[in-house]
Amino acid sequence: MRWTMPSDKVPEAWFNAAPHLAAPLDPPLHPATKKPVGPEDLAPIFPMALIAQEMATEPWIDVPGAVLDILRLWRPTPLVRARRLEEALDTPARIYYKDESVSPAGSHKPNTAVAQAYYNKQEGVARLTTETGAGQWGSALGFATALFSMECKVYMVRASFEQKPYRRVMMQTWGASVEPSPVDEPGHPGSLGSAISDAVRDAASRDDSHYSLGSVLNHVLLHQTVIGLEAKEQLQMAGEERPDVVIGCCGGGSNFGGLALPFLPDPEVRLVAVEPSSCPTLTAGRFDYDFGDTAGLTPLLSMYTLGHDFVPPPIHAGGLRYHGDSPIISSLVRHGRMQAVAYPQGKVFEAAVQFARTQGTIPAPETSHAIRAAIDEALLAKEQGRERVIVFGYSGHGLLDLQAYDDYLGGRLDDQ
Amino acid sequence: MRWTMPSDKVPEAWFNAAPHLAAPLDPPLHPATKKPVGPEDLAPIFPMALIAQEMATEPWIDVPGAVLDILRLWRPTPLVRARRLEEALDTPARIYYKDESVSPAGSHKPNTAVAQAYYNKQEGVARLTTETGAGQWGSALGFATALFSMECKVYMVRASFEQKPYRRVMMQTWGASVEPSPVDEPGHPGSLGSAISDAVRDAASRDDSHYSLGSVLNHVLLHQTVIGLEAKEQLQMAGEERPDVVIGCCGGGSNFGGLALPFLPDPEVRLVAVEPSSCPTLTAGRFDYDFGDTAGLTPLLSMYTLGHDFVPPPIHAGGLRYHGDSPIISSLVRHGRMQAVAYPQGKVFEAAVQFARTQGTIPAPETSHAIRAAIDEALLAKEQGRERVIVFGYSGHGLLDLQAYDDYLGGRLDDQ
């Protein structure tokens, strides 16, 4: 069963998590002075509207009409009951997933890319720069800027640029310009850290350009809350009073936050972030101020971190290979309102293939972390003989990650 | 604007075109005796239920509940108004598209794959064989057999097997076994003809196996009519009395037929098939009996054909590279109820990129033929200053065809 909603049901206001936190977030610190950053520090690379959202305390923030118009190209996304998976598991649990894979870029990322492109365009910015690893975020921003007739420059980690051309082609199809990073070291395979440096340097050096980030920051999570807001309404349509647990994969936190934050006001709903064992930020990191990038150019954020010089192994869930995490998610985990679990990728792909063979669609490796945790919750419910309502985020499809499936099915996957 | 419908709105009966034809179809002829084939000739490779549907004359045929249950995983598919494309074209026409790309396999193909797997399973068949070129059909059948816990053996044209591994991986993820064809000539690049021969020979030689075909035949088009039936209802929701024109890309005819056939009863609705200039079956072929495969193993069908030994050039719209066409579509074109147009692939990709940069999603090369024709209809409406309602079939996404976009954007596309 799938619950769809007409286009006019896209939420018209975003849910701000700030009023629901146990304590205000620690302020970001300037990388040089180590003093709290103000709007003027951020203005060279972000529009004022987003800087304001980053610090906003009101509970709801209106979604502009021009943003709604574009979100309605694919939203509301379906909420699906995974009945065939339930049957395969023989569980008394009811499993639902919120399907963000139906967006043009194939993931939840466009929810914020569209909003960021809009606010920049409103303030007269003609060109956005960003970094991308495997390409999910870069393609989302490429899509969004195309629809606002803006220029887009994506610095792509060179190893991905050379080995995984499909995401690059997607971005170019939308008209984005893609360049391998680091730009000044042609032989270097690159890293997300180097690509951030290239993108920020580019934006800061040109009057017509700003920089855009696809996760971690408060305004990014804010834009993603359309996911959870829709899911709550669809659960009502499905006759569920509330879920027992809401599960999402978590790298920088935008997918998990987007689904989970709107459930914050109900203390009965358990919220679970899932990360890879090889990059266990929330489950094994320390809570501290740290840089967002490896080079130390960004403000210091108060968050769980593995250290900004941590280099995660090359697992297939590229979107979860981040040393830090969103300050909002970090705060909620620290205060016990959210939990985190970690899985090795072998167990994750086992779940992905079980999902594909029962529900039919092939999930992204990132998404499969949430599927693994949802299956384990359902199996626990079976063991305990308890009904449970499980909701997880289907953050993206795996159609551009089929190499990972080939490695798994061929026994070539490193089970980290 | 998108018009979605709840799961219980999937049509519960298929629309049979047979009663709406100007004359009964010519019977298929046995390849050896050249006499009309009977059910007993087809029984070694098809289940009786599908043979009966192939020859059915009743106007409606019930969709089995187990088939509906699976179709409801992604159906009804959305009908979308392409407002942003309309604005870019500055046309008075209203353009709608029926989005079949949301299926697990990414195209309309699963609509019949699910039904075929079901009827075979009902008659005790444990294993299906088929051929696939670029992999769209093979992946649809791999998906369908996974959901019915059947075995699936796909003979894939060797050149595609080696050069385009992603579709192979998709099929394997669903549990299908994929083998390069021709099986007995390891150095040969293969062809759809050789793959059909391998698949038919396999199915005929084993008691537990049948063969499955993804287009051309009457029962395949029948299963696809859910597309047009839903679209008619969604057009009503959108406030449209009727479309002026319905457009679909046409290779073997299952996509175009699925959308267009339910509009047959209304003579005011123009129906337009779009094919590649390099494989112009309907626009430049002759109407005659011909084999369905290159080797001459299948029954002779009465259809438009370029000759069963015609070898189309290697264009990117692999799904449209077929020498023949569905007997139903052929008959309707011959009697003037349907029209056909042909386009070279350069013009087709130009339309594809314009679509991606306005509506946001990246279409399959096959689908882009319909987009090209829809754009030209809209431009004609502008020239004539006339309102028009244009509906086209968005048969599949282009996420596994990005190499084609890379070639187009890089100026390496052969404009045939």
Interface residues (C-beta under 8 A of the other chain):
Chain A: M1 R2 W3 T4 M5 P6 S7 I70 R72 L73 W74 V80 R84 V102 P104 G106 F143 A146 L147 P165 Y166 V169 M170 Q172 T173 W174 G175 V353 A356 R357 T358 Q359 G360 T361 I362 L399 L400 L402 Q403 Y405 D406 L409
Chain B: M1 R2 W3 T4 M5 P6 S7 I70 R72 L73 W74 V80 R84 V102 P104 G106 F143 A146 L147 P165 Y166 V169 M170 Q172 T173 W174 G175 V353 A356 R357 T358 Q359 G360 T361 I362 L399 L400 L402 Q403 Y405 D406 L409
